[in-house]
Amino acid sequence: MQNNVPIAEFYGKGEVRRNHLADLSRDSSVAVRSRFLRTLERWVRDMAGEDLYEQEVRLYPYLCNFLVDDAPQLCSQGLCVLISLGEAYLEAHEDEYRERVEYGHAEEVRRDEALNIQLPHPFAGRPPLGARVRVRNHFRALVHPIVAELSCWTAKERLQSASLLEVLLVFVEGHAAEFGHLVLPALAKAAANADAEPELVRRVCSCARVLAHYVDARSYLPLLLQMAVADPLNTLSQRTGCFTLLPPLLRGMYLVKGAAAEAPSTTPATHALAALSLLCSERGEAAACAQHTPLRNGARATLRELCALYREGRLPPLDGVEPVSEPPSGYGSTEKLESAARELYATPPAVRGSIDGSILVGLLLWHGSDPALSGLLEQQGAAAASAWGAVASSLAGDVMLLYRSAEEAPGGRPEGAAANAWPHLRHHYTRLRSALAARADQVGAPAAMELLDRAASDLGAAEGAAPAAVPAAAPAAVVTLSVADVESFDDEEDVEGASL
């Protein structure tokens, strides 16, 4: 099977070619696609070595695509075929993998036990070594068209590419680190429009969770944080996509069992604090105070994920992680990326010595920058009181996520959430007030301080303490002006009888 190309092809005069294999992979008949799968298996298994070396990279994408077929039975058959071809690959390259097969059993068991995420269908666990190695050999050729299709204008192609990327990451595992600079921007771009394409965003977030579970965060998170900062070169849609990816990335990296014990420098808490610094920045625009609605939704989702991680005991409660003077090594090779990463990773928590207090600052800033509170600081009346009450109730619900799950909330009643949330705010009141004062230039800081004061006042009233008396305003001085009747106001003539 020679790879002969007619000379006319180089001058744009070649004939239009039709990809018959692609047509068969998209055939509406399950029986046709099943027979096509068996044909591909036979070609890869029986093809001579020279031809296989040239053609396998062209055939394997169709084999991998069966893992995301619309028919569940074909997904399972495709996985069985890949496992079978992987075993044949190890037999053909026995000298190369003999030591790993014979002496790497303990390492494989350890990695199997460390798997702590729900893999997509049809996986029931980690694929065998042979299947992983053979798919990994072709991932470099597959990742570029997948990234290109994630930016495609048609929703169907984007969803198929995201689904294929997810299953490929299961095979590639930690070897995907060298492609983080390609995969993350593409995922962020695909995740930017969460409201219009919820299924695509769900699949993209699942890809991010799998990537974070297998790849050290130092390889990708500095890049993502740089893309999410308020910068003229970072568009709102790009920043929105980054904040959409942050919650699944944080969740995925925390699901790695024993990561902190084996490599303390890679502890996820370091990266969680860097993300929190981005949300509660003192200089520039704090992401928690953004006014762009999709970006606000992403910032809140990140804060709520941090709340869940703290509640689960995954974030150290007090002085567990110190800020680092240098950003983690990874894709921080450019001067701009190193500068942004250094600032975020070196920034101490908003409330020193208290992770939950720092998260509370982010929640207060987010709720204080609610557009519903715009211009209400100086207003009185029922409408203003209703707006403050609604925001305070929403704040109480988020605060309680730090300390108990939504299912554990007392009856789901707003008044119950407030009664349980305000003591936590009062416990950190002085430090929260100081942190908010340091961020007084942020959009939501004044309203956040008012929310904090109202929470403390409501708690004092609930505990029976008399609310602080507001001194009555002194009556304004009355100034009376009287002007006597005069015949003329000439400059030379004195005006008599005019008095104040």
C-alpha positions in Angstrom: 0.0 0.0 0.0 2.1 2.9 -1.3 1.4 6.5 -0.4 1.5 7.9 -4.0 0.1 11.5 -4.5 -0.6 12.8 -8.0 1.4 15.9 -9.0 -1.9 17.7 -9.8 -2.8 17.6 -6.1 0.0 20.1 -5.3 -1.5 22.7 -7.7 -5.1 22.5 -6.5 -6.3 20.6 -9.5 -6.9 17.2 -7.9 -10.3 15.5 -7.8 -12.6 15.8 -4.8 -12.2 12.8 -2.5 -14.8 11.4 -0.3 -13.9 9.9 3.1 -15.8 6.7 3.0 -14.6 5.6 6.5 -16.1 8.7 8.0 -19.4 8.0 6.3 -19.4 4.5 7.7 -18.6 5.7 11.2 -21.7 8.0 11.0 -24.0 5.5 9.4 -27.5 5.5 11.0 -27.5 1.7 11.2 -26.1 0.2 14.3 -25.4 -3.1 12.4 -23.3 -1.2 9.8 -21.3 0.6 12.5 -20.7 -2.7 14.3 -19.4 -4.4 11.2 -17.2 -1.4 10.5 -15.7 -1.8 14.0 -14.9 -5.4 13.4 -13.3 -4.5 10.0 -11.1 -1.9 11.6 -10.0 -4.4 14.3 -9.1 -6.9 11.6 -7.2 -4.4 9.6 -5.1 -3.2 12.6 -4.5 -6.8 13.8 -3.6 -8.4 10.5 -1.9 -5.6 8.6 1.7 -6.0 7.8 4.2 -4.1 9.8 5.2 -1.5 7.1 1.7 -0.8 6.2 0.5 -0.7 9.8 3.2 1.8 10.8 1.8 4.2 8.1 -1.9 3.5 8.4 -2.5 2.9 12.1 -2.5 6.6 12.9 -5.3 7.1 10.4 -7.4 4.1 11.6 -7.2 4.6 15.3 -9.3 7.8 15.5 -12.2 5.8 14.1 -11.6 3.1 16.7 -11.5 5.6 19.6 -14.6 7.3 18.3 -16.6 4.2 19.0 -16.2 4.9 22.7 -18.6 7.8 22.3 -21.0 6.1 19.9 -24.7 6.8 20.3 -25.3 3.1 20.9 -24.1 2.0 24.4 -23.4 -1.6 23.2 -21.0 -0.3 20.5 -19.2 1.8 23.2 -18.6 -1.4 25.2 -17.5 -3.3 22.1 -15.2 -0.5 21.1 -13.5 -0.6 24.5 -13.1 -4.4 24.3 -11.5 -4.0 20.8 -9.0 -1.4 22.1 -8.1 -3.6 25.1 -7.6 -6.6 22.8 -5.4 -4.6 20.4 -3.5 -3.3 23.4 -2.6 -6.8 24.5 -1.5 -7.6 21.0 0.7 -4.5 21.0 2.4 -5.6 24.2 3.1 -9.1 22.7 4.6 -7.5 19.6 6.8 -5.2 21.7 7.6 -7.7 24.5 11.2 -6.7 24.9 10.3 -3.0 25.4 7.6 -3.6 28.0 8.7 -6.8 29.7 10.2 -5.2 32.8 7.2 -3.0 33.3 4.8 -5.9 32.9 6.7 -8.2 35.2 7.8 -5.8 37.9 5.2 -3.0 37.7 2.3 -4.9 39.1 2.5 -3.0 42.5 2.6 0.3 40.8 -0.5 -0.5 38.7 -2.4 -1.6 41.8 -1.5 1.6 43.6 -2.7 3.7 40.7 -5.9 1.7 40.4 -6.6 2.3 44.1 -5.8 6.0 43.7 -8.5 6.4 41.0 -11.2 8.5 42.7 -13.4 9.9 40.0 -16.4 8.6 38.1 -15.2 7.7 34.7 -17.5 8.1 31.6 -19.2 5.1 30.0 -18.1 2.5 29.1 -15.1 2.5 31.6 -15.4 0.5 34.8 -11.8 1.4 35.8 -8.4 2.2 34.4 -7.8 0.7 31.0 -5.1 -2.0 30.9 -1.5 -1.0 30.1 -1.5 -2.1 26.5 -4.6 -0.1 25.6 -3.2 3.0 27.3 0.1 2.8 25.6 -1.3 2.2 22.1 -3.8 5.1 22.4 -1.2 7.4 23.9 1.0 6.8 20.9 -1.6 8.5 18.7 -2.8 11.2 21.1 -0.3 13.8 19.7 -1.9 13.4 16.3 -5.5 13.5 17.7 -5.3 16.4 20.1 -4.8 19.1 17.4 -7.9 18.4 15.4 -9.9 17.9 18.6 -8.8 21.4 19.8 -9.7 22.9 16.5 -13.1 21.3 16.5 -13.8 22.6 20.1 -13.6 26.1 18.5 -15.8 25.1 15.6 -19.0 27.1 15.0 -21.3 24.1 14.9 -22.5 22.8 18.3 -22.6 19.1 17.3 -18.9 19.0 16.3 -18.0 20.7 19.5 -19.9 18.3 21.7 -18.5 15.2 19.9 -15.0 16.6 20.2 -15.4 17.2 24.0 -16.8 13.7 24.5 -13.9 12.2 22.5 -11.3 14.2 24.5 -12.8 13.0 27.8 -12.3 9.3 26.9 -8.9 9.9 25.5 -7.7 11.6 28.7 -8.7 8.4 30.5 -6.2 6.6 28.4 -3.5 9.2 28.4 -3.6 10.1 32.1 -0.7 12.1 33.3 1.0 12.2 29.9 -1.5 14.9 29.0 0.6 17.4 30.9 2.6 18.5 27.9 -0.6 19.4 26.0 -2.2 21.5 28.8 -1.3 24.7 26.9 -3.4 23.5 24.0 -6.3 21.8 25.8 -7.1 24.4 28.5 -7.7 27.4 26.2 -9.8 25.3 24.0 -11.9 24.0 26.9 -12.2 27.6 28.3 -13.5 28.8 24.9 -16.0 26.0 24.7 -17.2 26.6 28.2 -17.8 30.4 27.8 -21.4 30.1 26.8 -22.9 28.1 29.6 -26.5 29.2 29.2 -26.8 28.5 25.5 -25.1 25.1 25.5 -25.5 23.4 28.9 -24.7 19.9 27.6 -21.5 21.0 26.0 -20.4 22.9 29.2 -21.2 19.8 31.3 -19.0 17.6 29.0 -16.2 20.2 29.0 -16.3 20.4 32.8 -16.0 16.6 33.0 -12.9 16.8 30.7 -11.5 19.4 33.1 -12.2 17.1 36.1 -10.4 14.1 34.5 -7.5 16.3 33.5 -7.1 17.7 37.0 -7.2 14.2 38.5 -4.3 12.9 36.4 -2.2 16.0 35.8 -0.3 18.0 38.4 -1.9 21.4 38.8 1.5 23.1 38.4 1.3 22.2 34.7 -1.9 24.1 33.9 -3.3 26.2 36.7 -0.8 29.1 36.5 -1.8 29.4 32.8 -5.5 29.3 33.6 -5.2 32.0 36.3 -3.3 34.2 33.9 -6.1 33.8 31.4 -8.7 34.7 34.0 -7.2 37.9 35.5 -8.7 41.3 34.5 -6.4 42.3 31.7 -7.1 44.2 28.4 -5.8 41.1 26.5 -8.2 38.8 28.3 -11.8 39.0 26.9 -14.8 38.7 29.0 -15.8 35.4 27.3 -12.3 34.0 27.9 -12.4 34.9 31.6 -15.9 33.5 31.9 -14.8 30.2 30.4 -11.8 30.1 32.8 -14.1 30.6 35.8 -16.4 27.9 34.5 -13.5 25.5 34.5 -12.1 26.4 37.9 -14.7 24.5 40.0 -14.2 21.1 38.2 -10.4 21.6 38.2 -10.4 22.3 41.9 -12.6 19.3 42.5 -10.5 17.0 40.3 -7.2 17.9 41.9 -8.6 17.3 45.4 -9.8 13.9 44.4 -6.3 12.6 44.1 -5.6 10.2 47.0 -2.4 10.8 48.9 -1.2 13.6 46.8 -0.2 15.9 49.7 1.6 13.0 51.5 3.7 12.0 48.5 4.5 15.5 47.1 3.9 18.3 49.6 4.9 20.9 47.1 2.0 20.0 44.9 -0.6 20.2 47.6 -3.9 21.5 46.0 -4.4 24.0 48.8 -1.6 26.2 47.3 -3.6 26.4 44.1 -6.9 26.9 45.9 -5.4 29.9 47.7 -4.2 31.3 44.4 -7.7 31.1 43.0 -9.1 32.7 46.1 -6.6 35.6 45.7 -7.9 36.1 42.2 -11.4 36.4 43.5 -10.6 38.8 46.4 -7.8 40.8 44.9 -6.9 44.1 46.6 -5.5 45.7 43.5 -7.3 45.8 40.2 -10.7 44.2 39.7 -11.5 41.5 42.1 -13.3 38.7 40.1 -15.9 38.4 42.9 -17.0 42.0 42.2 -17.4 41.6 38.4 -20.6 43.0 37.0 -20.7 40.8 33.9 -23.5 38.3 34.7 -21.9 35.1 33.2 -18.6 36.0 34.9 -20.4 36.6 38.2 -22.0 33.2 37.9 -18.6 31.6 37.3 -17.0 33.5 40.3 -19.9 32.4 42.6 -19.6 28.7 41.4 -15.8 28.9 42.3 -16.6 30.3 45.7 -19.2 27.7 46.4 -16.8 24.9 45.3 -14.2 26.3 47.8 -16.9 26.3 50.5 -17.6 22.6 49.7 -13.9 21.7 49.8 -13.5 23.5 53.2 -16.6 21.8 54.6 -15.2 18.4 53.6 -12.0 19.1 55.4 -9.9 19.3 52.3 -8.7 22.8 52.9 -6.6 23.4 56.0 -8.6 25.5 58.5 -5.7 27.5 60.1 -2.3 28.3 58.7 -2.2 25.1 56.7 -0.6 26.6 53.7 1.8 29.6 53.5 2.0 31.8 50.4 4.9 31.0 48.1 7.4 33.5 46.8 7.6 31.9 43.4 4.9 30.5 41.2 4.9 26.7 40.7 6.9 25.6 37.7 4.9 24.7 34.6 3.8 26.7 31.6 5.1 29.9 33.2 7.9 30.4 30.8 6.9 33.9 29.5 7.7 36.9 31.6 4.0 38.0 31.7 2.8 34.6 32.9 5.5 34.4 35.6 4.6 37.9 36.9 0.9 37.2 37.1 1.4 33.8 38.7 4.0 35.2 41.2 1.6 37.8 42.4 -1.4 35.4 42.8 0.6 32.7 44.5 2.5 35.1 46.8 -0.6 36.9 48.0 -1.5 35.9 51.5 -5.2 35.0 52.3 -7.6 37.9 52.7 -7.9 37.0 56.4 -4.5 35.7 57.6 -4.6 32.4 59.4 -8.2 31.7 58.4 -9.2 30.0 55.2 -12.9 30.1 56.0 -12.6 33.8 56.8 -10.9 34.5 53.5 -13.7 32.6 51.7 -16.2 34.7 53.6 -14.6 37.9 52.3 -15.1 36.6 48.8 -18.8 35.8 49.5 -19.3 39.2 51.0 -17.8 40.9 48.0 -19.8 38.9 45.6 -23.1 39.6 47.3 -22.2 43.2 48.1 -21.6 43.8 44.3 -25.0 42.5 43.5 -26.6 45.0 41.0 -29.8 44.9 43.0 -28.0 46.9 45.8 -26.7 49.6 43.4 -27.5 53.0 44.9 -29.3 51.6 48.0 -26.8 52.6 50.6 -28.4 56.0 51.1 -32.0 55.0 50.4 -34.7 54.1 52.9 -38.1 52.6 52.5 -39.8 49.2 51.9 -38.3 48.6 48.5 -34.7 49.1 49.8 -35.4 47.0 52.8 -36.7 44.2 50.6 -33.6 44.3 48.4 -31.3 44.2 51.4 -33.2 41.3 52.9 -33.1 39.3 49.7 -29.4 39.7 49.3 -28.8 38.9 53.0 -30.8 35.7 52.7 -28.8 34.6 49.6 -25.6 35.4 51.5 -26.7 33.4 54.5 -27.3 30.4 52.2 -23.8 30.6 50.8 -22.2 31.1 54.2 -23.8 27.9 55.5 -22.2 26.0 52.6 -18.9 26.5 54.4 -20.1 24.7 57.5 -22.9 22.3 56.4 -24.3 20.9 53.2 -27.5 22.1 51.6 -29.2 18.9 52.8 -28.2 19.6 56.4 -29.6 23.2 56.4 -32.5 23.6 58.9 -35.6 23.0 56.8 -34.3 25.2 54.0 -35.9 28.2 55.5 -34.2 31.5 54.8 -34.7 32.6 58.4 -33.1 29.3 59.6 -30.1 29.8 57.4 -29.6 33.4 58.6 -29.9 32.4 62.2 -27.1 29.8 61.7 -25.0 31.9 59.4 -24.7 35.2 61.2 -22.7 33.7 64.2 -20.0 32.7 61.8 -19.8 36.2 60.4 -19.8 37.7 63.9 -17.0 35.4 64.9 -14.8 36.8 62.1 -16.3 40.3 62.3 -13.2 42.4 63.1 -11.0 40.6 60.6 -13.7 40.7 57.9 -14.2 44.4 58.4 -10.5 45.0 58.1 -10.2 43.0 55.0 -13.2 44.7 53.3 -11.8 48.1 54.3 -8.5 47.2 52.6 -10.6 46.6 49.4 -12.7 49.7 49.7 -12.1 50.6 46.1 -13.8 47.5 44.9 -17.3 47.8 43.5 -19.1 45.8 46.2 -16.9 46.6 49.2 -19.2 49.4 50.7 -22.3 47.3 50.4 -20.4 44.3 51.7 -19.5 46.2 54.9 -23.1 47.2 55.2 -24.2 43.6 54.9 -21.7 42.6 57.5 -22.9 45.3 59.9 -26.5 44.3 59.3 -25.7 40.6 60.0 -24.0 41.6 63.3 -26.9 43.8 64.3 -29.5 41.2 63.5 -27.6 38.7 65.6 -27.4 41.1 68.5 -31.1 41.6 68.3 -31.8 37.9 68.1 -29.7 37.2 71.2 -31.6 39.8 73.2 -29.1 42.6 73.0 -30.5 46.0 72.5 -29.7 47.3 69.1 -27.4 50.4 69.1 -29.5 53.5 69.4 -29.3 55.8 66.4 -29.1 59.4 67.6 -31.8 61.6 66.4 -30.8 64.3 64.0 -30.5 67.8 65.4 -33.0 70.2 64.0 -31.6 72.3 61.2 -31.1 76.0 62.0 -33.7 78.2 60.5 -32.4 81.3 58.6 -34.9 84.0 57.9 -34.3 86.5 55.2 -36.3 89.7 55.1 -35.9 92.6 52.7 -37.4 96.0 53.3 -39.1 97.9 50.5 -36.7 100.4 48.8 -37.1 102.8 45.9 -33.8 102.2 44.3 -30.9 99.7 44.3 -28.2 102.0 42.9 -24.7 101.3 44.0 -24.2 104.7 45.4 -27.3 104.5 47.5 -27.2 102.8 50.9 -30.0 100.3 51.3 -31.5 100.9 54.7 -33.8 98.5 56.4 -32.4 95.4 54.7 -31.5 92.9 57.4 -30.9 89.2 57.8 
